[in-house]
């Protein structure tokens, strides 16, 4: 059964995500955010998506940010936080984004299927 989570950009939220993933549980995060540009880098890094990926699911472009921010500054911020151990990507999980028009962005996470015999 999928566990529903409400997003908040605090350490306790990310700890809960890591705990669910260690138990291989499915979950759905309602971000409460309507625009891809407003999603926090830490959440995007954890699920392995970019703002462009989310905007594409919404059939929109990321607006309001310069290309310089997206291509240079944000990747440096992510890399630095990875190095100090603050950002941790999900391991062996796959994610889908549900981003309907005029609704909040939802991210569904589920354990990857372990290799099937061919």
ABEGO torsion letter per residue (X at the ends): XBBBBBBBBBAAAAAAAAAAAAAGBBBBBBAGBABAAABBAAAAAAAGBBAAAAAAAAGBBBBGBBAAAAAAAAAAAAAAAAAAGABBBBBGBBBBBBBBBGBBBBBBBBBBBBBBBX
